[in-house]
Amino acid sequence: MSDDPETARQIAELSQDERPLLVLDVDEVVLEFIGPFVAFIGSLGLELRADSFRVHGNVFDRATQLAVPDERVSMLIIDFFGAQADWQVAPEGAAEAVAQLARGAEIVMLTAMPHRYRATRRTLLDRLGFPYPLLTTEQPKGPAIRQLRGALPRPVAFVDDIERNLLSARESVVDAHLFHLMAHREMRALMPPLSEGITATSNWADAAPKIARALGI
């Protein structure tokens, strides 16, 4: 059972599936996040100076040249979720690659965001060509992936841009195939080395065949 009761409720609504399971994060995996977020805060007179692999601490006010407090950055991210449909787009080749994988696997999208923005994100994903079930969670992703897999020993792959989410999946589903994918190349270049057992990918053209082999499809 997921640690997030609302996520568990969403999972319980899904039809049971015996195919290999592919769980996809949303931001930076099937939707660009960093680039659109930079444009969003730019409209507010702010800028992201990507000097390290994080957003908090790297947002600055253009007028004062002062760093924006972490609390405000967190609120900016929440505000961005409300406006996401006006800013976010899909990475090149993402919709086509996922559609190909969907021929042999169950696809579920699992996004870490406040549940109240689920409907907004659902509409955006449908418009961009991702008609797959969408789950929101406000807790670690691993328990949700374990619940999604169910009792069947089917292959599981999980794609995310944040290492701690991938490690959470490993803790809950020890044999899950883990893939790191981040659409924003400049931020990805600042990322520390990945833990052993996580497969790094550079884009969907690179990721899709690796995922297909891992799932046996």
Backbone as numpy.savetxt, mean C-alpha at the origin, in Angstrom:
# Nx Ny Nz CAx CAy CAz Cx Cy Cz
-7.97 -13.85 13.27 -8.82 -12.65 13.27 -7.94 -11.40 13.27
-8.33 -10.41 12.48 -7.59 -9.16 12.46 -7.67 -8.46 13.81
-6.61 -7.72 14.17 -6.62 -6.95 15.40 -7.56 -5.76 15.32
-7.97 -5.39 14.12 -8.88 -4.27 13.90 -10.27 -4.83 13.66
-11.23 -4.60 14.57 -12.56 -5.20 14.41 -13.24 -4.81 13.10
-13.06 -3.58 12.64 -13.69 -3.15 11.41 -13.07 -3.87 10.22
-11.74 -4.06 10.25 -11.09 -4.83 9.18 -11.60 -6.26 9.17
-11.74 -6.86 10.35 -12.27 -8.22 10.45 -13.68 -8.31 9.87
-14.48 -7.29 10.12 -15.83 -7.27 9.58 -15.80 -7.22 8.05
-14.92 -6.39 7.50 -14.80 -6.28 6.05 -14.35 -7.61 5.43
-13.41 -8.27 6.08 -12.92 -9.55 5.57 -14.04 -10.60 5.59
-14.85 -10.58 6.64 -15.93 -11.56 6.76 -16.96 -11.43 5.65
-17.03 -10.26 5.03 -17.97 -10.03 3.94 -17.50 -10.63 2.61
-16.22 -10.98 2.52 -15.68 -11.49 1.27 -16.13 -12.93 1.02
-16.28 -13.27 -0.25 -16.57 -14.66 -0.61 -15.32 -15.50 -0.41
-15.51 -16.75 -0.01 -14.36 -17.63 0.19 -13.73 -17.98 -1.15
-12.42 -18.04 -1.17 -11.68 -18.27 -2.42 -10.54 -19.24 -2.11
-10.33 -20.21 -2.98 -9.28 -21.20 -2.77 -8.05 -20.93 -3.61
-8.06 -19.91 -4.45 -6.92 -19.60 -5.31 -5.77 -19.02 -4.49
-4.55 -19.00 -5.04 -3.46 -18.28 -4.38 -3.89 -16.85 -4.07
-3.40 -16.32 -2.97 -3.82 -15.01 -2.48 -2.72 -13.98 -2.69
-3.07 -12.87 -3.34 -2.17 -11.75 -3.51 -2.77 -10.54 -2.81
-2.09 -10.08 -1.77 -2.54 -8.91 -1.01 -1.68 -7.72 -1.41
-2.34 -6.64 -1.80 -1.64 -5.46 -2.28 -1.91 -4.27 -1.38
-0.84 -3.64 -0.92 -0.96 -2.31 -0.34 -1.46 -1.38 -1.44
-1.92 -0.20 -1.07 -2.45 0.74 -2.06 -1.47 1.87 -2.35
-1.16 2.69 -1.34 -0.29 3.85 -1.57 1.12 3.42 -1.95
1.60 3.95 -3.06 2.90 3.67 -3.64 2.99 2.28 -4.28
1.89 1.52 -4.27 1.87 0.20 -4.91 0.91 0.22 -6.10
-0.38 0.51 -5.86 -1.31 0.65 -6.98 -1.76 2.10 -7.17
-1.44 2.96 -6.22 -1.64 4.40 -6.38 -0.34 5.11 -6.03
0.03 6.11 -6.82 1.15 6.96 -6.42 0.73 7.78 -5.21
1.63 7.91 -4.24 1.33 8.70 -3.04 2.27 9.88 -2.89
3.57 9.63 -2.92 4.53 10.69 -2.62 4.40 11.85 -3.59
4.44 11.57 -4.90 4.33 12.64 -5.89 3.06 13.45 -5.75
1.89 12.81 -5.68 0.66 13.57 -5.48 0.62 14.31 -4.15
1.18 13.72 -3.08 1.19 14.40 -1.79 2.06 15.65 -1.85
3.18 15.57 -2.56 4.04 16.74 -2.74 3.27 17.85 -3.46
2.52 17.49 -4.48 1.72 18.49 -5.20 0.64 19.08 -4.29
0.03 18.23 -3.48 -1.03 18.67 -2.56 -0.50 19.67 -1.55
0.61 19.34 -0.89 1.13 20.28 0.12 1.72 21.52 -0.56
2.19 21.37 -1.80 2.68 22.53 -2.53 1.60 23.56 -2.73
0.36 23.10 -2.91 -0.75 24.03 -3.07 -1.05 24.79 -1.77
-0.45 24.32 -0.67 -0.63 24.96 0.64 0.60 25.75 1.06
1.56 25.91 0.15 2.76 26.67 0.47 3.82 25.87 1.19
3.76 24.54 1.09 4.71 23.67 1.77 5.48 22.86 0.75
6.60 22.29 1.18 7.39 21.44 0.29 7.99 20.27 1.06
8.24 19.18 0.34 8.90 18.01 0.91 10.35 18.04 0.48
11.25 18.04 1.44 12.68 17.93 1.16 13.10 16.52 1.55
13.17 15.65 0.56 13.40 14.23 0.83 14.87 13.98 1.11
15.30 14.28 2.33 16.68 14.05 2.74 16.85 12.72 3.47
15.73 12.09 3.83 15.77 10.79 4.50 14.49 10.05 4.16
14.44 8.78 4.48 13.33 7.92 4.10 12.16 8.10 5.08
11.59 9.28 5.06 10.43 9.57 5.90 9.80 10.87 5.42
8.53 11.02 5.73 7.82 12.26 5.42 7.87 13.20 6.61
7.56 12.69 7.80 7.64 13.52 9.01 9.07 14.03 9.19
9.18 15.32 9.46 10.49 15.93 9.63 11.07 16.50 8.35
10.47 16.16 7.21 10.99 16.61 5.92 10.05 17.57 5.19
8.96 17.98 5.84 8.04 18.95 5.25 8.37 20.33 5.81
8.52 21.30 4.89 8.93 22.65 5.29 7.96 23.69 4.74
7.84 24.78 5.48 7.05 25.93 5.05 7.92 26.78 4.13
7.47 27.03 2.91 8.29 27.79 1.97 8.51 29.23 2.42
7.54 29.81 3.08 7.65 31.22 3.49 8.63 31.40 4.63
8.57 30.51 5.62 9.41 30.66 6.82 10.67 29.81 6.77
10.68 28.79 5.86 11.78 27.83 5.77 11.91 26.96 7.01
10.87 26.93 7.83 10.87 26.13 9.05 10.22 24.77 8.80
10.71 23.78 9.52 10.11 22.45 9.42 8.70 22.47 10.01
7.80 21.78 9.37 6.42 21.67 9.86 6.39 20.63 10.97
5.77 20.94 12.12 5.70 19.97 13.22 5.07 18.65 12.79
5.52 17.55 13.41 5.03 16.23 13.04 3.51 16.13 13.16
2.94 16.79 14.16 1.49 16.71 14.36 0.76 17.28 13.15
1.27 18.38 12.60 0.62 18.96 11.43 0.83 18.08 10.20
2.01 17.48 10.08 2.24 16.58 8.95 1.24 15.43 8.98
1.01 14.88 10.16 0.03 13.80 10.29 -1.36 14.26 9.85
-1.72 15.49 10.21 -3.02 16.03 9.80 -3.05 16.27 8.30
-1.93 16.69 7.73 -1.88 16.89 6.27 -2.13 15.57 5.54
-1.58 14.49 6.06 -1.79 13.18 5.43 -3.26 12.79 5.51
-3.89 13.05 6.66 -5.32 12.76 6.81 -6.13 13.62 5.84
-5.78 14.91 5.75 -6.48 15.80 4.81 -6.31 15.31 3.37
-5.11 14.80 3.07 -4.84 14.29 1.72 -5.74 13.10 1.39
-5.97 12.23 2.36 -6.87 11.10 2.13 -8.26 11.60 1.73
-8.69 12.70 2.34 -9.99 13.26 1.98 -10.03 13.80 0.57
-8.88 14.28 0.08 -8.80 14.89 -1.25 -8.14 13.98 -2.27
-7.90 12.72 -1.94 -7.09 11.83 -2.76 -7.57 11.72 -4.20
-8.87 11.75 -4.41 -9.41 11.56 -5.76 -9.00 12.68 -6.71
-8.64 13.82 -6.16 -8.21 14.95 -6.99 -6.72 14.91 -7.33
-5.97 14.01 -6.68 -4.51 14.05 -6.80 -3.87 12.73 -7.23
-4.39 11.61 -6.75 -3.67 10.35 -6.93 -3.95 9.71 -8.29
-2.91 9.07 -8.83 -2.97 8.34 -10.09 -2.31 6.99 -9.90
-2.47 6.11 -10.89 -1.86 4.79 -10.81 -0.47 4.82 -11.42
0.50 4.07 -10.86 1.82 3.94 -11.48 1.70 3.29 -12.86
2.65 3.57 -13.70 2.65 3.03 -15.05 2.60 1.50 -15.04
1.65 0.96 -15.77 1.55 -0.49 -15.93 0.92 -1.23 -14.77
0.53 -0.53 -13.71 0.01 -1.22 -12.52 -1.30 -1.93 -12.80
-2.27 -1.23 -13.39 -3.58 -1.84 -13.61 -3.48 -3.05 -14.52
-2.67 -2.96 -15.56 -2.52 -4.07 -16.49 -1.84 -5.27 -15.83
-0.81 -5.00 -15.02 -0.09 -6.09 -14.37 -0.98 -6.81 -13.36
-1.73 -6.06 -12.58 -2.60 -6.68 -11.58 -3.72 -7.46 -12.26
-4.25 -6.93 -13.35 -5.30 -7.65 -14.07 -4.79 -8.99 -14.59
-3.56 -9.03 -15.04 -2.97 -10.28 -15.50 -2.83 -11.27 -14.36
-2.36 -10.80 -13.21 -2.21 -11.66 -12.03 -3.56 -12.15 -11.53
-4.60 -11.34 -11.70 -5.94 -11.69 -11.22 -6.53 -12.88 -11.98
-5.94 -13.25 -13.11 -6.42 -14.41 -13.85 -6.16 -15.71 -13.09
-5.15 -15.68 -12.20 -4.81 -16.90 -11.48 -4.81 -16.77 -9.98
-5.08 -15.58 -9.46 -4.99 -15.37 -8.01 -6.15 -14.53 -7.51
-6.47 -14.70 -6.24 -7.41 -13.79 -5.58 -6.64 -12.51 -5.24
-7.14 -11.37 -5.65 -6.51 -10.09 -5.37 -7.32 -9.38 -4.30
-6.64 -8.94 -3.24 -7.28 -8.13 -2.20 -6.37 -6.95 -1.92
-6.91 -5.76 -1.89 -6.15 -4.56 -1.57 -6.34 -4.22 -0.10
-5.23 -3.99 0.60 -5.24 -3.73 2.05 -4.51 -2.43 2.31
-5.25 -1.41 2.72 -4.66 -0.08 2.87 -4.74 0.40 4.31
-3.65 0.98 4.80 -3.61 1.52 6.16 -4.09 2.97 6.10
-5.33 3.18 6.47 -5.90 4.52 6.46 -7.16 4.52 7.32
-7.61 5.70 7.76 -8.86 5.73 8.54 -10.02 5.12 7.75
-10.82 4.33 8.43 -11.91 3.62 7.77 -12.88 4.58 7.08
-12.99 5.80 7.58 -14.00 6.71 7.02 -13.70 7.12 5.59
-12.47 6.88 5.12 -12.12 7.23 3.74 -12.21 6.04 2.79
-12.74 4.93 3.26 -12.80 3.73 2.42 -13.63 3.96 1.16
-14.79 4.59 1.30 -15.66 4.79 0.14 -15.01 5.70 -0.89
-14.31 6.73 -0.43 -13.62 7.63 -1.35 -12.55 6.88 -2.12
-11.78 6.07 -1.41 -10.73 5.30 -2.07 -11.31 4.24 -2.99
-12.41 3.63 -2.60 -13.07 2.63 -3.45 -13.44 3.23 -4.79
-14.03 4.42 -4.78 -14.45 5.08 -6.01 -13.23 5.40 -6.89
-12.16 5.87 -6.27 -10.95 6.21 -7.02 -10.33 4.97 -7.66
-10.22 3.89 -6.90 -9.62 2.66 -7.43 -10.44 2.09 -8.58
-11.75 2.15 -8.45 -12.60 1.67 -9.55 -12.35 2.49 -10.81
-12.23 3.79 -10.64 -12.03 4.67 -11.80 -10.69 4.40 -12.49
-9.67 3.99 -11.70 -8.34 3.78 -12.25 -8.08 2.34 -12.68
-9.09 1.48 -12.58 -8.95 0.13 -13.11 -8.56 -0.93 -12.09
-8.92 -0.73 -10.83 -8.62 -1.72 -9.79 -9.92 -2.13 -9.09
-10.70 -3.03 -9.69 -12.02 -3.39 -9.17 -11.99 -4.50 -8.11
-10.89 -4.63 -7.42 -10.70 -5.74 -6.49 -11.15 -5.33 -5.09
-11.48 -6.31 -4.23 -11.92 -5.97 -2.88 -10.91 -5.07 -2.16
-11.43 -4.09 -1.44 -10.61 -3.13 -0.71 -10.91 -3.23 0.78
-9.85 -3.41 1.56 -9.95 -3.43 3.02 -9.16 -2.26 3.58
-9.70 -1.63 4.60 -8.97 -0.60 5.33 -8.61 -1.13 6.71
-7.49 -0.67 7.24 -7.10 -1.08 8.58 -6.39 0.06 9.29
-6.58 0.11 10.58 -5.90 1.09 11.42 -4.95 0.38 12.40
-4.69 -0.89 12.12 -3.82 -1.72 12.96 -2.79 -2.42 12.06
-1.80 -3.12 12.64 -0.82 -3.84 11.81 -1.51 -4.77 10.80
-0.86 -4.95 9.66 -1.50 -5.67 8.56 -1.40 -7.20 8.67
-0.41 -7.70 9.40 -0.20 -9.14 9.46 -1.42 -9.94 9.86
-2.07 -9.60 10.98 -3.25 -10.39 11.38 -4.36 -10.38 10.33
-4.52 -9.27 9.62 -5.54 -9.22 8.56 -5.18 -10.18 7.44
-3.90 -10.27 7.08 -3.48 -11.19 6.02 -3.68 -12.64 6.46
-3.40 -12.92 7.71 -3.65 -14.27 8.22 -5.13 -14.63 8.12
-6.00 -13.70 8.47 -7.44 -13.96 8.38 -7.87 -14.11 6.92
-7.28 -13.32 6.02 -7.61 -13.43 4.61 -7.24 -14.80 4.04
-6.10 -15.32 4.48 -5.68 -16.62 3.96 -6.65 -17.71 4.37
-7.14 -17.64 5.58 -8.06 -18.65 6.07 -7.35 -19.94 6.43
-8.11 -21.02 6.48 -7.56 -22.30 6.93 -6.83 -23.06 5.83
-7.04 -22.67 4.58 -6.41 -23.39 3.48 -4.93 -23.03 3.37
-4.07 -24.02 3.09 -2.63 -23.74 2.98 -2.26 -23.22 1.59
-2.99 -22.22 1.13 -2.74 -21.69 -0.21 -1.57 -20.70 -0.19
-0.87 -20.55 -1.31 0.23 -19.59 -1.36 -0.27 -18.17 -1.13
0.57 -17.37 -0.46 0.24 -15.97 -0.16 1.41 -15.10 -0.57
1.12 -14.02 -1.26 2.12 -12.99 -1.54 1.57 -11.65 -1.07
2.46 -10.80 -0.58 2.07 -9.50 -0.06 3.04 -8.46 -0.60
2.49 -7.37 -1.13 3.30 -6.30 -1.71 3.03 -5.01 -0.94
4.09 -4.35 -0.48 3.94 -3.12 0.30 5.20 -2.27 0.10
5.08 -0.98 0.40 6.24 -0.09 0.27 6.91 0.18 1.61
6.32 -0.31 2.71 6.85 -0.05 4.04 7.32 -1.38 4.65
8.58 -1.44 5.05 9.14 -2.70 5.53 8.41 -3.21 6.77
8.02 -2.33 7.68 7.38 -2.83 8.91 6.08 -3.56 8.60
5.39 -3.18 7.53 4.17 -3.89 7.15 4.51 -5.28 6.62
5.58 -5.37 5.85 6.01 -6.66 5.34 6.45 -7.58 6.48
7.14 -7.03 7.46 7.56 -7.83 8.61 6.37 -8.26 9.46
5.35 -7.41 9.53 4.12 -7.78 10.24 3.47 -8.98 9.56
3.50 -8.98 8.23 2.94 -10.12 7.50 3.73 -11.39 7.79
5.04 -11.27 7.84 5.87 -12.45 8.12 5.57 -13.02 9.50
5.34 -12.15 10.48 5.04 -12.62 11.84 3.74 -13.41 11.89
2.78 -13.04 11.04 1.47 -13.68 11.08 1.33 -14.82 10.08
2.03 -14.73 8.96 1.97 -15.77 7.92 3.42 -16.07 7.53
4.02 -17.03 8.21 5.47 -17.20 8.13 5.95 -17.59 6.74
5.08 -18.21 5.93 5.51 -18.64 4.60 5.05 -17.68 3.50
4.60 -16.49 3.89 4.18 -15.52 2.88 5.37 -15.05 2.05
5.14 -14.84 0.77 6.15 -14.27 -0.11 6.03 -12.75 -0.05
7.11 -12.07 0.31 7.08 -10.64 0.59 7.80 -9.87 -0.51
7.15 -8.83 -1.02 7.70 -8.01 -2.09 7.63 -6.53 -1.72
8.75 -5.85 -1.89 8.76 -4.40 -1.67 8.63 -3.70 -3.01
7.67 -2.76 -3.08 7.46 -1.98 -4.30 7.13 -0.56 -3.88
7.85 0.40 -4.42 7.60 1.82 -4.15 7.69 2.58 -5.46
6.60 3.22 -5.84 6.54 3.90 -7.13 7.49 5.09 -7.21
7.69 5.79 -6.10 8.48 7.03 -6.11 9.97 6.68 -6.02
10.67 6.81 -7.13 12.06 6.35 -7.21 12.98 7.14 -6.29
12.78 8.45 -6.20 13.68 9.27 -5.38 13.59 8.89 -3.91
12.39 8.65 -3.40 12.25 8.23 -2.01 12.79 6.82 -1.83
12.55 5.95 -2.80 13.04 4.57 -2.71 14.56 4.54 -2.61
15.23 5.48 -3.26 16.70 5.51 -3.23 17.24 5.83 -1.84
16.40 6.43 -0.98 16.83 6.78 0.38 16.54 5.67 1.38
15.93 4.60 0.93 15.48 3.54 1.82 16.66 2.72 2.36
16.66 2.39 3.64 17.70 1.49 4.17 17.58 0.11 3.53
18.63 -0.70 3.61 18.56 -2.05 3.04 17.39 -2.85 3.63
16.74 -3.64 2.81 15.61 -4.45 3.25 16.09 -5.66 4.04
15.24 -6.14 4.92 15.54 -7.34 5.69 15.60 -8.56 4.77
16.33 -9.56 5.20 16.44 -10.79 4.43 15.07 -11.41 4.22
14.84 -11.92 3.02 13.58 -12.57 2.73 12.55 -11.69 2.08
12.85 -10.41 1.93 11.96 -9.48 1.23 12.55 -9.23 -0.16
11.77 -9.44 -1.17 12.22 -9.25 -2.55 11.99 -7.81 -2.98
13.05 -7.12 -3.36 12.94 -5.74 -3.84 12.53 -5.74 -5.31
11.62 -4.85 -5.67 11.22 -4.68 -7.07 11.24 -3.19 -7.40
11.46 -2.88 -8.66 11.61 -1.49 -9.06 10.35 -0.89 -9.66
9.48 -1.72 -10.24 8.24 -1.25 -10.84 7.37 -2.48 -11.11
6.19 -2.25 -11.70 5.29 -3.38 -11.91 5.79 -4.34 -12.99
6.50 -3.82 -13.98 7.06 -4.71 -14.99 8.06 -5.68 -14.37
8.77 -5.23 -13.36 9.72 -6.08 -12.64 9.01 -6.99 -11.64
8.02 -6.45 -10.95 7.37 -7.17 -9.86 6.45 -8.30 -10.33
5.68 -8.05 -11.38 4.63 -9.00 -11.77 5.13 -10.42 -12.03
6.19 -10.62 -12.82 6.64 -11.99 -13.05 7.20 -12.66 -11.79
7.80 -11.87 -10.91 8.31 -12.45 -9.66 7.16 -12.90 -8.77
6.10 -12.11 -8.71 4.93 -12.47 -7.93 4.27 -13.72 -8.51
4.15 -13.75 -9.84 3.51 -14.90 -10.48 4.27 -16.19 -10.19
5.59 -16.13 -10.25 6.38 -17.33 -9.94 6.20 -17.76 -8.50
6.18 -16.80 -7.59 6.04 -17.14 -6.17 4.69 -17.81 -5.89
3.65 -17.37 -6.59 2.32 -17.92 -6.36 2.04 -19.15 -7.22
2.94 -19.45 -8.14 2.75 -20.62 -9.00 1.64 -20.44 -10.02
1.49 -19.21 -10.53 0.43 -18.95 -11.50 1.03 -18.48 -12.84
